[in-house]
Amino acid sequence: MDLTTELLRLQRQGTQYVVMQMLPSAIITTFKSADRIGFGPMFFGTWTSTDPDFFKLGKGIIRDRLLMQFPGGLPSDPMSGMKIMTDLWSRYKTVTKFDASYWEGVVVAMSMERAFVRAHEKYGDINRETINNALESFKNEDFGGLVPNVTYTKTDHGASFKASIVKVKENGTYVPLTKFFIPGKEKIQLLK
């Protein structure tokens, strides 16, 4: 895929920021197309913007032009949940350092595991209904900082809507730029 034509249109309009909701490989293609035409805006992506291959494919291309919304804790944050992540890296060896897609899997697995245990403890049975009821019992549930505290209700299964903005570095690290905030409800506070 080549995005040169679309990026030329944005460049002619004086675009300074490009917001993307694409897979990591398409973001690399976007960067290559932007380089081809000398287009240098800041790019913003969602927390699904990276995966382990992103940094291999983007070597020399990512530079420091990608910011992304990230709904979780990072290795630079002091939190107990990161110990779980590092233990899993060592145990399963599927990744060797922090990876946003691996983070997602760990957070989902932790949430479901806690719901299964709670369903068994409260109802003596693990099925669709008891798991749902267990999830709906999460009130400000703490997952060691890997994700902002989670609340489910009967009418809202959103869990947490908080996120921060992070800079994605070409070396595969993520640098937090803001505190966690709820988009549209809370003011963004930059970190110093």
N, C-alpha and C positions, 0 to 999 in steps of 0.2 A: 504494500500500500504506500502511496506517495501523497503527502498532504501539502505539497508545495503550493498548489493553486489556492487552497483555502487559506494557508498562511500568508500568501501574497495579498489576498483580499484583506486580511486583518492588518497586515503591515501598512497597506495603503490608507487604512482608516486610522492609523496612529495608535493602534492597540498597545497598551503597556503591560497588560496582564492577560494571560490565557488560562482559563479554568478548564481542566480536563477530567473526564470520568471515563478512562480507558484502561485497558490492560497494560501491564508494564512494557510488553514488546511494542505496542502501538505508541507508547510515550517515547521510546527510543527512536522510532520512525519519525515522530514529530520533531524531536531534537535534530535529527539528521536533516530533515526538510528545512527547519529553521536556519540551520547552519548554511545550507546550500544557498539561501537567499539573503543571508546576513541579517536575520531577524532576531532581535535579542530581548524579548519581553521576559518578565518573570512568569514562570509556569506554576500553577497551583493544581494539585491533584488530591484525590481522596486517599484514604488509608490503604486502599488496595493498589496503589500505584507501583509498589515494589514487590519483588520476590527475589529469591537467590540468583536467578538468571539475569535479572535486571542489571545488577552491578557488573556481571561478567560481560554482557552485551553492550553495556553503556560506558565501558572504560574509555576515557578520553572524550566522552560525549555528554555525560551528565553534568560535569563540572559542579557548580553551586547554584544552579538556576531553578531547582525544583523545591517548592514548599508543598507540604501536604497536611491535611487535617488528619490528626491521629487521636483515636479515642482511648488511649491506654498509657500505661507507664513505660518508661524507657530505661535502659541500663544506667543512665546517668541519674535517675531518680532514686532516692533512698527508699527502698521498699522491700518487704519480706517476700513478696511474690516473685521477684527476680531470682531468688534462690531456687525456686521450683523450676524456672526456665533453664537456668544453668545446669541443674541436676538432670533435666530431660535431655539437654544437648549432650552431656557427657554419657548418659545411659544409652541413648538411641543413635547418636552420631549422624542424624539426618541434617543437622546444621551445626556449625561450629561457633556461631555468634548470633547476636540478636537479628531476627528476621521478622518483619511485620506479618507475613503470611503464616509463619510458624506461631507467632504470638496469637493470631486469631484462633488457630486450632486449639491451643492450650486454654485460652479463655473460654471457648465454647465447651470444651471437654470438662473444665473445672465447674462450669455452671451446671452442666447436665449431671455430672457425677454428684454434685451437692444435692441437686433435685432428686436423683434416684435414692440417695441415702435418706433424705428427709421423707420422701414418699414411703419408703420402707419403715422408717421409725414411727411416722405418724399414722399410717394406714395399714401397715403390715403387708402391703402389696404394691408392686411396681407395675403400673399400667398407664395408659394415656391420661386417664382422668386424675389419678393420684400424682402423676408427674406434673401435670398442669396445676393442680392445687398446691403442690410443693413449691413450684416456681412462684405462684401468686402469694406465697408466704414470705418471699424475699422482700424485706423492708430495710433499705440502706445496707444491703448485704456486702460485706467486705471480702474481696478476693486478693488481699495482700498488696493492693495498689496496682495490679496488672491492668485493671479497668476501674474507672470511677465506681463508687459504691452503686449497687444495682437494686432497683425496686421494680417489682411487677405488681399489677393490680388486675382485677377482673376485666377492667376496661382498657388497660394500657400494658401491653407486653413490650414496650420500647426499651426496658431495662435501664439504660442510661443514654442521655443525649449529649453528654458533655464531651468535649474534645479540646485539644490544643493544636496549635500550628507549629510544625516542626520543619526544619531545613534538612533536606536529604543531601548528604555529602557523598561524593563519588567513591569514597573509601568504604561505603556501606554503613556509615554511622548516621544517627539522627540527632539533631540538636534542637531541643525545645526552644521556641521563640516566645511563646505565650503561656500564661497559666491556663488551666482548664476553664472552659466557659460553655454556656448553653447558647448556641447561635440564635440570634434574634431576641434573646431575653436578657443576656448579660453583656456588659461591656468587655471588650477584649483588653486584657492587661498584658503588656509586653514584659518579658523578663529582662533584667539588666545584664 
